[in-house]
């Protein structure tokens, strides 16, 4: 054991602090709170981004393949279903699902109320895995009986509440076209995605019904919805898709369809960076104060070591080792605080949110192992690097004056 580490261990574990005792505790608490807040901030931001992203892509898919035209309305332009394209996409490692869909605006009339909505038509190949998690009542449409499926519809809870409807109720839906058409539907299920742009706009029905209403030819659809294996590669997958698409088709990612939501998610990253910087600054200031007070408190000891021939660097290392222990203790307590509160929230959803403003009813938390490790390592390194400067105070202490100092 070196001289610096031996003396550091003695003053850390076996000495009785006097004046610096309170300051050291404040520094440890500062690091604990700083790291705990940083862990929770990153976990909450990551949880928000994951939950909201999954809500949007769970409903709309990751990439849409649509007709290359100037149509920007909810009324789908028809494209011919291409079995070869579907087969190629399903073999691609980038894509997990390929689903034909179409959309058509309509007006629901029920209980003397009317509501403008967009009917999204799907078929038996549609992946219901996400919708089944979001169901509040009833069930998803069963396409085993295609005739019966055309008479069923799924509403959002927001629309159902607005029109005072429940599972099993019947409603009329009008489609504004020439000639005007209306259809009676039975409510099969009620869902709650939690994203207002989706819940207030869309209802789910049969793709074949839209085909009939629009007098499309057999095999014509409105679009393909693709879901990718890794959402972080959605732009890469879209670029690859554009290279093989016929000139009459184009692709749009979910970020292009819902730009406001994804721009808001990017702002969360900025907020988390600001929070991290502020917490690190607080921790560093606390440690600098504690180190300076510990050095001043042990001025006589520093003078004695200098008189005995100890170098300035060796004496500085005593206090840096001591600071490392204090930082480590603060990090340990900070991990316990941040991970403990985060786990508690994961299990209980104790902290609630207004779904109308935040798209969900509780604060989501998602931990990342590398996030926690890098926060700990970064806090330790930054604090130690910054503490090198105030530790230079040791070199300004005169042995003669220091030994007289009481």
Secondary structure, DSSP 8 states (H G I E B T S, - for coil): --HHHHHHHHHHHT---STHHHHHHHHHHHHHHHHHHHHHHHHHHHHHHHHHHHHHHHHH-SEEEEESSS--SSS---EE--HHHHHHHHHSTTEEEEEEEEEEEEEEEETTEEEEEEEEEE-TT---HHHHHHEEEE----TTSHHHHTTEEEEEHHHHHHHT--TT-EEEEEE-SSS-EEEEEEEEEEE----HHHHTTEEEEEHHHHHHHTT--TTEESEEEEEES-GGGHHHHHHHHHHHS-TTEEEEEHHHHTHHHHHHHHHHHHHHHHHHHHHHHHHHHHHHHHHHHHHHHTHHHHHHHHHTT--HHHHHHHHHHHHHHHHHHHHHHHHHHHHHHHHHHHHH--SB--HHHHSSSB------HHHHHHHHHHHHHHHHHHHHHHGGGGGG--HHHHHH--
